[in-house]
């Protein structure tokens, strides 16, 4: 609630976040279509779209009006300074990534860092990062009905949603944090170091 106050987002119900550069491959149009189905079941739910637009937003605004979801969708367009990123994630109950195609996403570690589960598609390597039912939920790309159902499933059980966020935070701290990455890198280097013996090149040179 404090983060929502900082952002000036007056939301008492669940808040979902779409964050990052807005590009065609990120599937925002499918999220908007799915959102119409979500608010039919959860009228108090709100969607916050935050990030720098890399495509014309006129069609996006038109689609929002066409779907009659303007009261439940907030656009915060433009570059988000590093100092303000935390407020967007802390204000949200979950992060939604409806990507159509992608190899991976830097938004997921950010969400995990702040203990937020991720509702994503099965595009690219996302299923290797977001564990379905553990750190988030997955749906096929480009399909509004399954995406809407995944969002609704998350909102139907706030306790489960919070548990997924806690597991996401734990995964970040054990696998993605800088100290964890340092330990993993050091272990990798140690595993690649030749055994010291008279037959090793390093040993012969030494």
N, C-alpha and C positions, 0 to 999 in steps of 0.2 A: 504493500500500500504506500510506503514511503517513496519507493521508486516511481510509482504511478503519479504521486504528487509532484515529484521533480519534473516529470515529463508533461505534467498538466493533462494527463489522461484520466478523465472522470469515469472510471469503470468499477463497478462493484462485483460484477460477475466474472466468469473466466475470460482470460485474455490470451490469445494466441498470437505469436510473432512470426512474420515473414521478414527476414533480415538479409541485407547484402545488396550488391549491385543487381539492378533489375534488368534482366536479359531474357530473350525469348526462350532459351533452353531451360529456364528455371520454372516454366509451367504456371505462371501466375494466373493465366486465364482459366486453367483447370481448377485452381484453388478457389477462385471467385465463384465458379459454377458450383463447386462442392459446398462452398460456404452458404449458399442459398438453402441447401438441404440441412446444413448444420443449424442455422438459426430457426428453422422450422421446428426443431426439437428443443433448442436452447436459445430462446429469444434474448436472454441477457448476455450471451456470448459476444465478444468483440474480437475483431481481427485488426492487428496493427501491422501495417506495411511500411517498413523503414529502410531507406537506403537510397543510393544515387541511381537515378533512372538512366539507362543506356539505350532506351527506346522511347518512341513517342508515347506519352501517357494519355493523350486524348482518347484513344480507343479503350484504354483501361477504365477511365472515368465514365465513358459511355456505357461500357459493360456493367459497371457498378450500378448506374442508373437503370439500365435495362433489366437487371436482376432484382431491382428494388431492395438493395442491401446497403444503401448509403448510410443508414443510421447505425449500422453495426461494423462499418469498415472505416478505419482512420489511416490516411496517407501522411507519412512524414518523409517527404522526398528531399534528397540532398545528402551531401557527405556527412557522416556521423563522426565527430572527433573521437579519438581514442578515449579521452577522459569521460565521454558520455555513453560509451558502448554498454557499460555495466548496467546502467539504468534500464535500458531496453530489455535486457535478458532477465533482470531481477523483477521487472514489472510483469513479465509473462508467466503463464502457467506451463506453457509448452512452446516449442519452436516447430514451425511447419516448413518443410522443404519439398515442394511438389515437382522436383526436377524431372524433365523429360529425358535428358541425357547428361551425363557427367562422369568424370573419373572419380573424383572425391570432392569434399567440401570443407573449407576452413571454418564454416559456421558451426559445424558439429562440435569440434573441440571447445569453441566458445560457449555453446549451450551447456555442454557437460561441465565446463569449469564452474558455471554458476548454478549447477544442480538442476538444469532444465532438461526434461526428456525431449526427444526429437521424433516428430511424426514425418516420415520421409517416404520416398518411393524406392523401388528396388533397382533404380538406375545405377549403372556402373558398380563401383565398389561400396556403395552406401550400406548394403546389407552386411558387409564385413565390419562396419563401424557401429551401426545402430543394430543392436540385438533385439529382435522382435519380442515384445513382451517383457524385456529386461531393462533396456535403456531407452525404449521408445516403441513405436509401432511402424509397420511398413505396409505400403499399398503399391499396386502396379502403377507405372507411370502413364499419364495421359488418360486416366479413367476417373471421372469425377465421383461416381457412386462409391467405389471402394475407398477413395480418399475421404469422402464425407463420413463413411462408416467408421474408418479408423479414428477420425477426430471425435466423432460421437462416442465411440467406445472409450476413448480417454476421458471425456468429460462426464461420462456416466459414473465413473468411479474415481473421485478425487483422491482417495487414499492410495489407490494403486498408481495413479499418476504421480503422486508425491514420492512413492517408493521407487518408481522408475527414475525419477530425478535424483534421488539419493544414490542409486546405483550408478547413474551416469557420472555424478560427482566423484564417487569412489573410483570409477574407471579412469577418469581424468587424472586423479591424484596418483594412481598406481602405474599408469601407462603413458600419460601425455604431459604431465608436469615436467618442468625443466630438470629437476633433480632426478626424476625417474628416467627421463631420456638420457641424462648423463650416466646413470648407472648402467643402463642397457648398452650405451655406446662403449663404455669402458669394458663391459663384459664381452662385447663382440670383438674388440681389439685384442683382449686377452686370449680369446678362443682362436684367433688367427695368428698369434705369435708362434713362430717355430719353436719346437722343443730344443732346449740347449743340449747339444751333443757334439761330439767330434765330427760327425758326418754332416752337420748343418753348415750351410754357407756362412751364416753369421758367425758360427763358432770357428770356422776355418779362418775367416778374415780376422776375427778377434785374436 
